[in-house]
Amino acid sequence: MQLIDDLVAEHDLIERVLESMRAFVDARIQGGADPSDGVRFIRFFRIFAGHFHHAREEGILFAALVQKAELPADRGPLAVMIADHARMAGMLDQMEPLFEALVLDPASSDRMQDLATTYSHALWHHIDAENSVLLPESRERLRRHHVSELPSRPLSAEELEARFCGEDLLAKYPPIRDTEVLRGDGCVLCPAFGNTCRGLEREWWNEWEWEEFPDNMPRD
């Protein structure tokens, strides 16, 4: 399904720009980064990751899962992903004045570092959950309901410019790895698991899937 393939490819770019953003923050605190680049990072995440990427997830993919595959939008994985989008947009609102400030005092520097770390961790966990669980399962659920393709849309001029910002910043601030964040596949590593979501099986499986479950268990 082309839309899902496109979303996965966009995740790859968003992940790398996140790492680049963390490098920018470190350089900015040390006095070695251009404050105008902070504005460009915010633009990439708000316009490309938000208005383009997240909007197509919610407006096209998630809508199809609700309408065609009859999955709930008010609980479970879809509700978690939508809440993540809103929560991370709120983080960007808090980051923006710090990223574009010409001068940072020590308290502002610490606040910017904390927000950038929290935002990147949240978005990395979000991407892991989508790549390992939500998107593969969405492809299969839609296929079962005879949906093999979904419509998409091209980038607007503003969204394309925001993407170019991210790609340019990648070259300017080589990405750095955060060794403090625990990442991985599956529901159990999603921060929402056991809190606001009971996991894919309990949220999405129907009666016949549970009936088949013993047959799929390994035997000694």
Secondary structure, DSSP 8 states (H G I E B T S, - for coil): -HHHHHHHHHHHHHHHHHHHHHHHHHHHHTT-S-HHHHHHHHHIIIIIIIIIIIHHIIIIIIHHHHHTS---SSSHHHHHHHHHHHHHHHHHHHHHHHHT-S---HHHHHHHHHHHHHHHHHHHHHHHHIIIIIHHHHHHHHHHTT----------HHHHHHHHHHHHHHHHS-----TTS---SSGGGSTTBTTTB--HHHHH--HHHHHHGGGGS---
